[in-house]
Amino acid sequence: MPTSSIAFAEHVFNPAAFAQYLDISQLESDKVTLTFDDKPYDLYYGYHGSLDAMGTEHIYPTLSTMKINEEKKSLEIIMSDVPEKTDFWVRMPDDVISAEKENFIVLVDGVDTGYDLMKFPNDHVIGFFITEDTEHIEIIGTSVIPEFGGIAVMILGISIVGLVCYFRSSSGISLTRIN
């Protein structure tokens, strides 16, 4: 029996052809793609039993919108219909939203809610319960994309150039040059 530290057959699955390994949550779940600075970020989401009930007439909650709130450093999710209490999960890249020491705050209709966290190499999954009345979900972290947009970099650059010009033109301040 051959032994290997690789968990897949190289002759079937070429690891150089894929940026990340596929898993069942990516293959069978719904996704929302957020785009920042021309870079797409896929956020996958699902509900309890969504894979078990495939092919049945089970009614799932309906997600209306999902967006980043840069000001609050959060991911906001608006639900339009939740037929029954269920658990809801979101899988997102670490670049989209992260929290110091992975301590997120999850608010379901403004109420702080417990959650489960599963960590992957490049992303994480946050799961929690939602009820029939759920409309607004907010996952709060310590940083979100885009943390430093183009405007912030431009303002920093203009500030530095302005300071250099000010000190060069100011007659009261002398900068000595060392050769």
Residue pairs with C-beta under 8 A, 6 or more apart in sequence:
8 15
8 21
20 122
24 51
25 44
25 46
25 89
25 91
25 125
26 42
26 44
26 91
28 46
28 50
28 51
28 54
29 44
29 45
29 46
29 50
29 91
30 44
30 45
30 46
30 63
31 42
31 43
31 44
31 45
32 42
32 43
32 45
32 63
32 66
33 40
33 41
33 42
33 43
34 40
34 41
34 43
34 66
34 67
34 68
34 96
35 41
36 68
36 145
36 146
37 146
37 149
37 150
41 92
41 93
41 95
41 96
41 145
42 93
43 66
43 75
43 90
43 91
43 92
43 93
43 96
44 90
44 91
44 92
45 63
45 66
45 88
45 89
45 90
45 91
46 88
46 89
47 60
47 61
47 86
47 87
47 88
47 89
48 86
48 87
48 88
49 58
49 86
50 60
59 83
60 83
60 86
61 79
61 81
61 82
61 83
61 86
61 88
61 130
61 134
62 79
62 80
62 81
62 82
63 77
63 78
63 79
63 80
64 78
64 79
64 80
65 76
65 77
65 78
66 75
66 76
66 77
66 78
66 90
67 75
67 76
68 74
68 75
68 76
68 96
68 97
68 144
68 145
69 75
69 76
69 138
69 144
70 144
70 146
72 138
72 140
73 97
73 140
73 141
73 142
73 143
73 144
74 97
74 138
74 139
74 140
74 141
74 144
75 90
75 92
75 96
75 97
75 138
75 139
75 141
75 144
76 136
76 137
76 138
77 90
77 136
77 137
77 138
77 139
78 135
78 136
78 137
79 130
79 134
79 135
79 136
79 137
82 130
82 131
82 132
82 133
82 134
83 132
84 132
85 129
85 130
85 131
85 132
86 129
86 130
87 127
87 128
87 129
87 130
88 127
88 128
88 129
88 130
88 137
89 125
89 126
89 127
89 128
90 125
90 126
90 127
90 139
91 120
91 123
91 124
91 125
92 123
92 124
92 126
93 122
93 123
94 122
94 123
94 124
95 145
96 144
96 145
97 104
97 139
97 141
97 143
97 144
97 145
98 141
98 142
98 143
99 105
99 140
99 141
99 142
99 143
100 142
102 117
102 119
102 124
104 115
104 117
104 126
104 139
104 140
104 141
105 112
105 138
105 139
105 140
106 112
106 113
106 114
106 115
106 126
106 128
106 137
106 138
106 139
106 140
107 113
107 136
107 137
107 138
107 140
108 128
108 129
108 130
108 131
108 134
108 136
108 137
109 133
109 134
109 135
109 136
109 137
110 136
113 128
113 129
114 128
115 126
115 127
115 128
116 125
116 126
116 127
116 128
117 124
117 125
117 126
117 127
118 124
118 125
118 127
126 139
130 137
167 173
167 175
168 175
